[in-house]
Amino acid sequence: MKLSKERIIKYLKNPGEIRPDCVGEVDSTNTIVKRKGLSGEPEGYLLVAESQTAGRGRLGRTFVSPANGIYMSLLLRPSCSPAEALRITPVAAVAVAEAITALSGRRAEIKWVNDIYMDGRKVCGILTESVLRTESEGLSFAVLGIGINVSEPEGGFPKEIIDIAGAIYEYKKAPENFREQLIAEIWNRFISMYRDLSDSEIPNRYRALSMMPGRAITVLSDYMSGQGREATALTVDDDFGLIVRYADGTTETLTAGDVSLRFKD
């Protein structure tokens, strides 16, 4: 069943704050919404697509976007400081993980900083792209993109991601109207936090959902080659930095823009 704008609106707590637009296949919802932002579209425009042909992930990686998922981008024009705006991605991660858990009854967890996992498999990626007015004037707008594997695609995931990708439900097992309910639940939760990005409770909610503490990881200096340092993840601090301890006992706080990481087997 195709996504319904009317059903999304029905499940929104404050439908005036989000203006959904549902379409079929697009290249990238982030690309389209960015163009909307540049043309002056007000905050709250939400584009939701059935599938993408050129979905993007962090560090320029491709985000595979088969049918039966949720691929959406929200236009934001935050009035906060640039430092507070950096919280948009982790706030979105909290909203997605909490919403999936609430509606599916199964725990969803956050892999630092912008991926959502269930049962050790990635079910969601989040990408926030910012557009500055000028270096001195700060943020003009941001595009918050979220891609979720709601159901396994027919025939399974492509071989290049089969070892990591997962879905909330098996093929054709998602409840009726689940996608619209999940879309609305994510934005209901996100908007309540977005109103006050400085709320000190948000990092606590993030930590409660984090799958990182105690994990053996590789902090990658070069993603393509896989080269990096072995470490143990300790916790996430109040600025959403990941604190790690290396084999020599030294610790470091990683920021999302600095590194990537990989779980060790």
C-alpha positions as CSV (number, residue, x, y, z in Angstrom):
1,M,0.0,0.0,0.0
2,K,1.4,3.4,-1.0
3,L,2.1,6.0,1.7
4,S,-0.7,8.4,2.5
5,K,-0.2,12.0,3.4
6,E,-3.7,12.1,5.0
7,R,-2.8,9.1,7.2
8,I,0.4,10.7,8.3
9,I,-1.4,13.9,9.2
10,K,-4.0,11.9,11.2
11,Y,-1.2,10.5,13.5
12,L,0.6,13.8,14.0
13,K,0.0,15.5,17.4
14,N,0.6,19.0,15.9
15,P,0.0,18.7,12.2
16,G,0.5,22.4,11.6
17,E,4.2,22.0,12.3
18,I,4.9,19.3,9.7
19,R,3.7,19.6,6.1
20,P,4.1,16.1,4.5
21,D,4.3,15.5,0.8
22,C,4.4,11.8,-0.4
23,V,5.9,10.9,-3.7
24,G,7.0,7.7,-5.5
25,E,10.6,7.1,-6.6
26,V,13.1,10.1,-6.4
27,D,16.8,10.4,-6.6
28,S,17.3,11.7,-3.1
29,T,14.8,13.3,-0.7
30,N,17.7,15.4,0.8
31,T,18.6,16.8,-2.6
32,I,15.0,17.8,-3.4
33,V,14.4,19.4,0.0
34,K,17.7,21.3,-0.1
35,R,16.5,22.9,-3.3
36,K,13.2,23.8,-1.5
37,G,15.3,25.4,1.2
38,L,17.3,27.4,-1.2
39,S,14.1,28.7,-2.9
40,G,12.7,29.9,0.5
41,E,10.4,27.1,1.6
42,P,9.4,27.6,5.2
43,E,10.4,25.2,8.0
44,G,8.4,22.1,8.3
45,Y,8.2,20.8,4.8
46,L,8.6,17.0,4.8
47,L,9.2,15.0,1.7
48,V,8.5,11.2,2.0
49,A,9.4,8.9,-0.9
50,E,8.6,5.2,-1.6
51,S,12.1,4.6,-2.8
52,Q,15.3,6.4,-3.8
53,T,17.7,5.9,-6.7
54,A,20.6,8.0,-5.3
55,G,20.2,8.0,-1.5
56,R,23.2,9.4,0.4
57,G,24.8,8.4,3.7
58,R,27.5,9.9,5.8
59,L,30.9,10.6,4.2
60,G,29.4,10.4,0.7
61,R,28.5,6.8,1.0
62,T,25.5,5.3,-0.9
63,F,22.4,4.6,1.1
64,V,20.5,1.7,-0.5
65,S,16.8,2.5,-0.6
66,P,14.5,-0.4,-1.6
67,A,10.7,-0.2,-1.7
68,N,8.7,-0.7,1.5
69,G,10.9,1.5,3.5
70,I,10.7,5.1,4.7
71,Y,12.8,7.7,3.0
72,M,12.1,11.2,4.2
73,S,13.7,14.6,4.6
74,L,12.6,17.5,6.8
75,L,13.4,21.2,6.2
76,L,14.5,23.0,9.3
77,R,15.4,26.6,9.9
78,P,16.7,26.5,13.5
79,S,17.0,29.8,15.4
80,C,19.5,28.4,17.8
81,S,23.3,28.7,17.8
82,P,25.4,26.6,15.4
83,A,26.7,24.6,18.4
84,E,23.1,23.7,19.4
85,A,22.2,22.9,15.8
86,L,24.8,20.1,15.9
87,R,22.4,18.3,18.3
88,I,19.8,17.8,15.4
89,T,21.3,14.5,14.3
90,P,21.5,12.9,17.8
91,V,18.1,14.2,18.7
92,A,16.7,12.6,15.5
93,A,18.4,9.3,16.5
94,V,16.6,9.4,19.9
95,A,13.3,10.1,18.2
96,V,13.7,7.3,15.7
97,A,14.9,4.7,18.2
98,E,12.2,5.6,20.7
99,A,9.5,5.6,18.1
100,I,10.5,2.2,16.6
101,T,10.6,0.6,20.1
102,A,7.2,2.1,21.1
103,L,5.4,0.9,17.9
104,S,7.1,-2.4,17.3
105,G,7.6,-3.6,20.8
106,R,11.2,-4.5,20.1
107,R,14.3,-2.5,21.3
108,A,16.0,-0.2,18.8
109,E,19.5,1.1,19.7
110,I,21.8,3.9,18.6
111,K,25.2,3.1,17.1
112,W,27.1,6.4,17.5
113,V,26.3,8.8,16.1
114,N,23.6,8.4,13.4
115,D,22.6,4.8,12.9
116,I,19.8,2.8,14.4
117,Y,20.2,-1.0,15.0
118,M,17.9,-3.8,15.9
119,D,19.2,-7.3,16.8
120,G,22.7,-6.3,15.6
121,R,21.5,-5.1,12.2
122,K,21.3,-1.6,10.8
123,V,17.7,-0.6,10.2
124,C,18.1,3.2,9.8
125,G,20.6,5.9,8.8
126,I,20.3,9.6,9.5
127,L,22.0,12.4,7.6
128,T,21.8,16.1,8.4
129,E,23.0,18.6,5.8
130,S,23.4,22.3,6.7
131,V,23.5,25.3,4.5
132,L,25.2,28.5,5.8
133,R,24.2,32.0,5.0
134,T,27.9,33.1,5.4
135,E,30.6,32.0,7.8
136,S,29.8,34.9,10.0
137,E,26.0,34.8,9.8
138,G,25.6,31.2,10.6
139,L,23.0,28.6,9.6
140,S,20.4,29.4,6.9
141,F,18.7,26.0,7.1
142,A,19.2,22.3,7.6
143,V,17.9,19.2,5.9
144,L,17.3,16.2,8.1
145,G,17.2,13.0,6.2
146,I,16.1,9.7,7.6
147,G,16.0,6.3,5.8
148,I,14.4,3.3,7.5
149,N,14.2,-0.3,6.4
150,V,10.6,-1.1,7.5
151,S,10.3,-4.5,5.8
152,E,12.9,-6.7,4.2
153,P,12.8,-6.3,0.4
154,E,11.5,-9.1,-1.8
155,G,14.5,-11.4,-2.4
156,G,16.5,-10.0,0.5
157,F,19.0,-7.1,0.7
158,P,21.6,-6.6,-2.0
159,K,24.8,-8.7,-1.4
160,E,26.9,-5.7,-0.7
161,I,24.9,-4.9,2.5
162,I,23.5,-8.3,3.4
163,D,25.9,-8.7,6.3
164,I,24.9,-5.5,8.0
165,A,21.4,-4.5,6.8
166,G,18.2,-5.4,8.7
167,A,14.6,-4.4,8.9
168,I,12.0,-3.8,11.5
169,Y,9.8,-6.6,10.0
170,E,10.2,-9.5,7.6
171,Y,9.0,-9.2,4.1
172,K,5.3,-8.1,4.0
173,K,5.0,-8.6,7.8
174,A,4.6,-4.9,8.8
175,P,1.2,-4.0,10.2
176,E,-1.3,-2.0,8.2
177,N,-0.5,1.7,8.2
178,F,2.7,1.1,10.2
179,R,4.8,3.3,8.0
180,E,2.5,6.3,8.4
181,Q,2.3,5.8,12.2
182,L,6.1,5.5,12.5
183,I,6.6,8.6,10.4
184,A,4.3,10.6,12.6
185,E,5.6,9.2,15.9
186,I,9.2,10.1,14.9
187,W,8.3,13.7,14.2
188,N,6.1,14.0,17.2
189,R,9.0,13.0,19.4
190,F,11.6,15.0,17.4
191,I,9.6,18.3,17.4
192,S,9.2,18.1,21.2
193,M,12.9,17.9,21.6
194,Y,13.7,20.3,18.8
195,R,11.8,23.1,20.6
196,D,14.6,23.1,23.2
197,L,17.8,21.5,21.8
198,S,19.7,22.6,25.0
199,D,17.5,20.4,27.2
200,S,19.9,18.5,29.5
201,E,17.6,15.5,29.5
202,I,18.3,14.7,25.8
203,P,21.8,13.3,26.3
204,N,20.4,11.0,29.0
205,R,17.8,9.7,26.6
206,Y,20.5,9.2,24.0
207,R,22.7,7.2,26.5
208,A,19.8,5.1,27.5
209,L,19.5,3.9,23.9
210,S,23.2,3.7,23.1
211,M,24.6,0.3,22.1
212,M,28.2,1.6,22.5
213,P,29.3,1.1,26.1
214,G,31.8,-1.8,26.4
215,R,32.0,-2.5,22.7
216,A,35.3,-3.4,21.1
217,I,35.7,-1.0,18.1
218,T,38.1,0.1,15.5
219,V,38.5,3.9,15.3
220,L,39.1,4.4,11.6
221,S,41.6,6.9,10.3
222,D,40.9,5.8,6.7
223,Y,37.5,4.3,6.1
224,M,38.2,2.9,2.7
225,S,41.3,0.9,3.8
226,G,39.9,0.0,7.2
227,Q,43.0,1.3,9.0
228,G,42.6,2.5,12.5
229,R,43.2,2.0,16.2
230,E,41.6,-0.7,18.4
231,A,39.6,0.7,21.3
232,T,36.8,0.1,23.8
233,A,33.8,2.4,23.7
234,L,33.1,3.8,27.2
235,T,30.2,6.2,27.0
236,V,28.7,9.2,25.2
237,D,29.2,12.6,26.9
238,D,26.7,15.5,27.2
239,D,27.9,16.9,23.9
240,F,27.3,13.6,22.1
241,G,31.0,12.8,21.8
242,L,32.0,9.2,22.1
243,I,34.6,8.5,24.9
244,V,36.9,5.6,24.0
245,R,39.9,3.9,25.7
246,Y,42.8,2.6,23.6
247,A,44.9,-0.4,24.4
248,D,47.6,1.7,26.0
249,G,45.1,3.0,28.5
250,T,44.7,6.5,27.0
251,T,41.3,7.9,26.4
252,E,39.9,10.2,23.7
253,T,36.6,11.9,23.1
254,L,35.6,11.4,19.4
255,T,33.4,13.9,17.6
256,A,31.2,12.8,14.7
257,G,33.0,14.9,12.1
258,D,36.4,13.5,13.0
259,V,36.1,9.7,12.6
260,S,34.2,6.7,11.6
261,L,34.2,3.5,13.6
262,R,33.6,-0.2,13.1
263,F,32.5,-2.9,15.5
264,K,35.0,-5.7,15.9
265,D,33.8,-9.3,15.3
